[in-house]
Amino acid sequence: MTAKKTGGKGTDTPARGARETRHRDAYSHRLKRMREHGLKPPIENQQGDMPVPLENCALDLGWGRLLFGQTFHDTEKLLTTLEGELPDRRDIAVYVRDPHVLLANAPQEIFLDPSHTFRLDLATYRASKKAPAGFFLRRLTAQTDAEAINRIYAARGMVPVPPDFFWSKRDARSICYFVAEDEVSGEILGTVTGVDHARAFNDPERGASLWCLAVDPQARHPGVGQSLVRHLADYFAARGLAHLDLSVMHDNGQAIALYEKLGFARVPFFTVKRKNPINETLYTGPDTDEALNPYATIIVREARRRGIRVEVSDAERGFFSLSQGGRTIRCRESLSELTSAVAMSICDDKTATRKVVEGAGVHVPAQIVAGQADGDLATFLREHGKVVVKPARGEQGRGVAVGLTSHEDIDAAIEEAGRLCDTVLVEECVEGQDLRLIVINYRLVAAAIRRPPSVVGNGSSRIRELIEAQSRRRAAATGGESHIPLDAETLRTVRQAGHDMDTVLPSGEELLVRRTANLHTGGTIHDVTDIVHPTLVEASVRAARAIDIPVTGIDLMVKAPTEADYRFIEANERPGLANHEPQPTAERFIDLLFPLSMPATARQAVTDQHTNQGAA
């Protein structure tokens, strides 16, 4: 029996019909999605029972305005509004329906932002049942909150907001601010801003958006950013809004992974910005010196911003040359040819540094050289109770052991430091806070308290695991410059607290895991430039002049940055200027190297300052 042929020309089988139906359904779905997202219809075509939206809506958020593109019916009007951007502000035109047309009308003024838009459907979003650990979320409520938000913005390279905007100038119905606060210290760890589109311009789609998610790069608690995003989603879902949108840089893989984990899906909306100094890196292309570390990068960028020629000779080690007007200066990060070999050798040898600054009247701690008679060491220990052991030469906290009280620990620390340098110093342990002062051209530019690394228990992880997790966060926040080594100093500090590396730390308990506060070994940096005591400033400048070094980082042990008591620890010939943003460390460094690159008003101010000092 011969089987009948099916599916030939002119034959319509059930299988083929099903395939075509599925194809039409899939095509219709894609077309519908494209129209809803990519080709957002003009807002006047929405259904008649929808609220009438405001036209040409530009919502001020302090750092700039949000221009909602779907409320602008005229391209020229949108361009004119963008041209009204204020100095030092960043306006953003979002949901631009025809960005190619907008760019064609002003190609020299605007650019297409290289960010992706992600959307969270609040109808299907489910809140997390897990409460934040070690911090809580709340609304912005005080002036100190505003100051903390600006501090975090500055640390993340974001545009600050005038403090009075948070209270008197913002549209409180449309804009909300949430912060994450440490349960123990009360420090603000992160912040997020939300915009209610329905209240901003009567959005028929009842949408919302997330802006300025920022976490303090030195926050010790994990999950701060995720908790802020969830909190904002919960808040807008309770208001009955339909979706939450956000914009994220296309190459920010870590943030994109977080948003996708929370249920956000990418949608094809476009954003346009003006070409201004704040946005420069977004439209000039990627850096050509990606191998430069953050300490060289901050200087190179400032030089290029002023039109100074940069030639990188060894990016991995931070070597580059700067040239302008026939003057060329070679640098290694913040170390330049203006620092003499003599000054550098003084900084390199801590015994020499101590002798030079002590001769200038700077207060120094008591000190002996290891290897002297045992009786001298025993007497020194009895006299001071606690000591510090460190190599006479070295940097980044390597080989330094702090707070030693037993001969056994001191001998072990001397042996470890001896592997780095033949001369090992034993110094009285001065209790207090580690203060780094950046002195450029014999003026204080920045001051920061450096705190040693610590971890917070969660009731389930071993101390070793907590340290590894905190080390990963510090590395991510500093471009790989900071991590907590699992070495003898870390083990010693943990044991002195009555634990070992396999101890499960109780939830909420904080444990200091090193006593040294160097950034490279996991320490954190907290700016105190505006409150540092004049005596400490005078001591740092006096030490710099005694060494005769134009750029240096002076380390003091202090009771508090607002008190005059101190002891000199060391001077650094190549301080990390990037660690002290937003203080203008790179700007003052380039001012020193190329004074004529300074704006005329700034040069005049410096001249007046010199004149006044001479008259005094």
N, C-alpha and C positions, 0 to 999 in steps of 0.2 A: 504494500500500500504506500503510495507516494504521499509524502507530507505536503500540505499546501504552503506556498510561500507567503510570508507576511512581511510587512514593512517595506514593500517595493514602492515604486513611483506611483503616486496617487493613493497610496494606502495610508490610513490614519488609525494606528493601533492604540489601544488604551495606554500602553507604556509610553509611546511617544507623546500622547496627549498630556500625560502626567508630567513628563519632563518639560514640555513647553509651558505648562501651567506654573511649575516651580520656577522656571526661568523668568516668566512674566512677573511672578510675585517678588522674586529677588530683585529684578530690575526696578519694579515699582518701589520697593523698599529703599533701594539705593537712591533713586530719584527723589523720593520724599525726604530722605535724610539730607541729601545735597541741598535741596531747596530750603529746608528748615535751618541748616547750619551754614553751609558755604555761601549760598545766595540768599542771605537774610532779606525778606521782602520789605519794602518801604513800610514804615510803621502805620501809615494812614490806611493801608490795605487790610489791617486787622479787623476782626469782627466788630460790628457796630455796638455790641453790648459791652465791649471792653472799656476801661477808663481811658479818657483822652490824655495821651502822654504830653509832657512838656516838650517844646521844640528847642533845639540847639542847646542841649543840657551839657554844662561844663561844671562838674562838681569839684570844689577845692578840698584837697586833703592835706594841705600844709606844705608837703614836699613838692606839690604841683597839682595840676587839675586832671581829672578823668573826663575826657570828651567822649560821650556815648554816640558813636557814629550813626546808629540807627535813628537818632533824633535829628540828624542834620539832613535836610533834603537837597541842599545845594553844596557842591564840592567847593566852590569859592568861599562860602561861609565857613566851612570846616577849616580850610587853609588859613583864612583870616584869623580865626579863633586860635589856631595853633601858633600863629605869628605873635600872638599876644602873651606868649610865655614870659614869665618874669625871670630876671637874672638869678642864677644859682637854684633854679627850680627845674623840675622834669615833668612836663605835661605828657599825657599818654592818650592817644585817640584809640579807643577800643571798638570792636565790632564794626570795623570799616568795611562796608559792603563791596566797594570797588577800589581796592588799594592801588591797583595798577593805574587807574585813571588819576587818583590823587597824586601819585608819584610823578606822573607825566606832566602835571601842572606845576610842580615845584621840585625838580630833581636835585637842586643844589641845597634845598632847605630841609627836606624831610627824608626819612628812610624807613624801610620796612623792618620792624623789630624782629630779630632772629629768635623769637620765643614761640613756644607751643602753648595753646590754650587747652586746659583740661576742665572737664565738667563732672560734677557729682550730682546724680539724680537723687534729690532729697526724698522723693516718694518711696524709693526702695532702699534708702540708706538706713542702716541699723546702728544705733549707738553702741559703743563699747561698754561692757560691764566691768572692765578693769579700771580701777581708780588710779590716778597718778600717785607715784611713790616718792615721798620726800619733798613734794611741792604741791601747791594748789593753784587753781585758776580763778581769776576774778576780773571784774571790770577795772579800768583805770580810774583812780579816785583822788589822787593827790598830785601836787606839784612835783614831789620827789619821784613819782611814777613817770611823769613826763621827762624828767631829767635822765632817769634810768633808761627809758626807751631811746632817747637820743644817743646815750652812751653806747647802747647795743647797735643802733643804726650806724654810728661812726665806726665801730669795730668791724662791721660787715661791709663797709664801703658804701653805705646807703646815704641818701640825702636827708639831713636832719629836718625837724619840724620846729618852727618857732614855738616856744613853750606856751605862750598865751593862746595859740591856736586851739590847743586841746580843750580850753575852757570857754573862750569867748567868741571864736570865729567859725568854728566848725558847725555843720548841720547835724545836730545831735540826733535828729530823727533818722537820718540816712546813714550815719557813720558810727561805728562802735569799735572800741578798743578793749582788748583783753590782754592780761599779763599773767605770767607764771611766776609765783613767788615761792622762794625757798622757805620751808616750814620752820627751819631752825634759825638761819641768819637773817631772814627777811629780805634778802637780795632779790632783785628782779632778774629772772633767768631767761625770759623770752617774751615776745609780744606778737600779736597779730591784729590786723585791721580788717573789719568787715564793712561792706557797702550794700545796703538794701536798695535794689533798683526800683522796687515798687514805690518806695517812699521818696526816692531821689527824683524820678521823672514819670511816675505812674506807669511803670513797665507792664504792658499787657501780659508778658510771659511770666511775670512775678519771679524774676531771677535775683540773684545776689552774687557778689564776687568777694574773693579773698585777696588781700594785698599786704605787703610788708611783713610776711612771716620772717621773724628773725630770732635766733637763739644766741645767747651770749656764748662766744667760742670757748669760754672757760667754764661753762656750766658742768657740774660734776654728775648731774642726774641724767640718765638716758630717757629718751622718749618725750622730751619737752616739746619739740616741734609737732610731733604726731598728736599729742594731747591738745595743743592749741588749735590744730586743724579740726579735730573732732569736736572740740567745745564750740567752735564757730558754726560747724555744721548742725550740731544739736540746737544751737540758738536760733538759726534761721529756719530749721525744720519746725520748731515750735511756733514760729511766726506764720507758718503755712506757706512758705516760699517753695518754689518748684525745683530750683537747682542752684548749685554753688559753683562758680567758675573761678579759675585762677590762671595766671600766666607764669611760665617757668622757662628759663633759658634752655635752648635745644640741646646743649651739651652738659646740662646738670643732671647726670645720670642718677646720682644719689637721691635727689629730690624727686625726680620722675618715678623712681622705683617706690618711694614712699607714697606718692599720690596714687599710683596704680594699686598698691597694696590696700589703700583705703577705699578703693572703688571708683576713683576718678577715671574717666575715659577721654581720650584726646578728641577734640572737635576742631574743625577747620575754620576758626575765626582768625581775623588778622588785626594786627596792632601797628600803628604808625607813630613815630616820634620825630622830634626836631633834632637836627644836627647841632649839638652844643658840646661844650667841654665835658659835661657829665656823661654824655652818651658816646663819647668819641671812640672808645674801644669796641662799640657795637657795630660801627659802620666803617672803620678803617681796616678791618681784617684782623686776624690773629697776630699775637706777638711773634716776631721772628726769632726771639731769644728765649724759647720756652725752657731751655735748660738752666737759665739763671735762677738762683734761689730767691726767696722773697726779699732778702736784705740787699741784693744787687738790683733786683727789679724795681724797687721803690725809687731808687736813685736814678736809674736809667730812664724811667718814665717821666720823672720830673725834668730831667735834662732835655729829653725830646720835646716835652711840652713847651720849653722855652726856646726851641730851635737850636739847641746845642747838639753838635754831631757826636754820635756814639759809635764806637767801634769795639765790639766784643772780641777779645782775643782768646779767652778761656772761660766759657760759660759755666762749666762744671765747677770751677774753683772761684768764680766770681770776679775775674779780671776783665777790665774794660778801660778804654781811653775816652776822655771827653775833650772836644775841641770847639773853640769859638774865637773868632777874631785873632787868629795867629797864636792863640794860647792853647796848649794841650797838656792835660794832666792825666796821669795813669792812676787807676784806683783798683783796689780789691775791696769790694763792698764799700764800707765807710772809711777804710784806710786809704789815704791818698799820699802823693809825693810831698804834701805839705807837712806830714808827720815825719820828723827826722829819725834817722836810725838810732840815735842816742835815746830819744824819747821812747821809741819802740822797745829798746833793750831794757830800759828802766821798767816799763810795764810788764815785760816778759819775765822779769825776776822779782818775785814778791818781796824778797828781802831788800832788794835795792829800792823798790817802790816805797816800802815802809820807811826806810831811812830818809829818803828824799822828802816825803810829805811830812814826816815827823819834824824834820828840820824847819819846815815852813809853818809850824805851829798847829798842825792838824792832829787831833787826838787819835791815838792808835792803841790797840789791845796789847797786853803783855805777850811775849813770844820767845821761844827758844828753838834751837835747831836739834832735831832728833839725832841721837848718836853720841850726845854728851854723856857724862857720867850718870849711871842709874840714879844716884842720889839726887842729882839736879832734877830729873824727870819726876821722881817721887815727891820732891819738895814742891815742884811746880803744880803737880796734881793736887797735893794737900792744900796748897794756897788757893787754888781756883775752883776745885770741886769738879768742874766739867771742862773738857778741852776739845779743841778742833785739831784734826790732823789733815794736812794738805801738802801736796808737792809744791816746791818753790816755783816750778814752771808748769804751766798747763792752763787749760781753758775749758769752759762749758761744764764746770763742776766735776770733771773726771778726777777720781782719786781722793775726793774730799769726804771726810767722815766727821760728823758733828755730834756734840753732846756725849762724848765718851767719858766714862767714870771709872773704868777698871783697867789695870795694867794689861790684862789679857786682850781686851778690845783695842787698847792703844797700840800694843805690839803688832796685832794683826793689821790694823789700819796703816801703821808705818811701813809694814812689809808691802802692802798693796800700793801705797803711794810711791814707794821706792821703785816700783816697776816702771813708773812714768818719769821719775826724775831722781837723780842721785841725792839731791838735798831735799829733806822732808822737814816741814815746820810743824811745831806743836804750839798752839795758840790758846789763850784763854777763851772760853766759850761765852760770848756776850749774848745774853738773852734779849730778845726783842724781835723787830721786824726787819726784813732785808729790803733796803731802799736803793734803787738804781736811779742815778741822776745823769741825764745826757747833757753834756756841756760842749757847745760848739762855739768857736771863736770867743771862748772865755765868758760865755753867757749861758745860763740855764735855759734849755729848750723843753725838756720834759723830765718828769719825775714819776716813778711808779713803785709801788710796794710789790715785791715778788713773794708769793706764798708757795710753800712746798706742796707737793701733790698729796691728795688724800682720796680715799674711796668711801662710799656709803653702802652699808650692808643691805641686802634684800631678803635675808632669812633663808636663802637656798643656795647661793653661790659661795664657793670657797674664796678666800682672800686672793689667791693666785689668779683666779678667774676674774675677780673684780678689778684687779690691777691691769690685767690684759685688756679688759673691755675699756677701762678708763684711758689706757695708753692708746688704743685705737682711736678714741674720740679726740684726744689731744693731737694725734698725728693728723687726723682729718681736718681739724680746726686750724692747724699751723702749716699746712702744706708739707707735712712730713718732718718738720723741724723739731717737734717735741714728742717724746715718748718716755715712759717710765721703765728704766732698766731693772731687770730682776737680778741684781747683783748683791754683793756682800752688804752694801750700805742699806739697801731696801730690806734685806733679810734681817739685818741687825735692828733696824727701826721697828719692824713688825714684832720681833722677839721681845724688844724692850717694852712693848705694850702688852705682853703676856700672851701672844698668839704665835702661830706658825702659818705657813702658806696654805695649809689644808684646813685651817679653821673656817667654819661657816659663820660669817659675821651676822649678828642679829639685824633684823630689819630696822633701818633708820639710824643705826649706829655708825658714826664717822670715825675713820681710822687714818691717822697720818702714816704714810708709807715711806717717806724720806724726810730728812731734816734739811737738806739743801733745797734752795728755791730756784735753781737755774731753770730757765725755760726748756733747755735741751733735755733735761732729766724729768720733765713732766710738770714743772712749776707753772704757776699762772701769774699774770701781770695785771695790776690794778692801778689806773692812773690817779695820781695825787698832785699833779702839777699846780693846781690852783690853791692848794692848802698847805704846801710844804713850808716849813719854818725858815725864816731868813737866815738863821744860823747855819742850817744845813746847806742852804744855797751857797753861803759864803765859804763854807768848808770845801764844797765840791769845786768851786772856782779857784780857791787857793791851791788845792791839790793839783788842778790842771795847770795852773801857772808854774807851780814848783817843778812839775815834770816837763813843762814847756811843750804841751801837746794840744793842738788846736781842736781835735775831735776826740772825745773820750767818754766812757761810761764809768762813773765813780760809784762804787758800792760802799754803802754805810750800813751799819747795824744801828737801829734807832728804837727807842721805846715807842714812839709814834711819830708819824710824819709832821705832826703839828707841834712837837716838842723839840727843844734845842739839844737834848742829850744825844750823843752819837759816838761811835767808834768807826774809824776807817778800816775797810777790809781790803780792797784792791782797786786798781784802775785798769780799764780795758781799752786797748788801742783800736779795737774794731767792734764797737757796739752795734747791736742789731737795731737799726733805726726803724725798721718795719714793726717792731714790737710795741712801738709807742704811738702808733696812729690812734686818734686823729691829730695829735700834736704835730706841728709842722717840721719834723726832724729832717726830712729829705729836702724841703724848701730851704732851711737854714744851711744845710750842707752845701747845696748848689750856690747859695748866696756867698758862702765862704770861698768857694773855688772860682766862681765867675761873678764878681760883684756887679759888673755892668749888665748882667742878665736880669737883675732885679728891676721891677717897675720903678719909674722915676720917683713916685711918691714914697716908696719903701726906702730907696736910697737916701732921700732927704730926711726921712724919719731917723735912720741910722746916724746920719751926719749930725742931726740935732741932738741925738742922745749922747754922742761922743763929746759934743760941745758942752752940753750941760754937765757931764761927768768931769770934764776938764775944769770948768768953772767952779764946781764944788770942791 
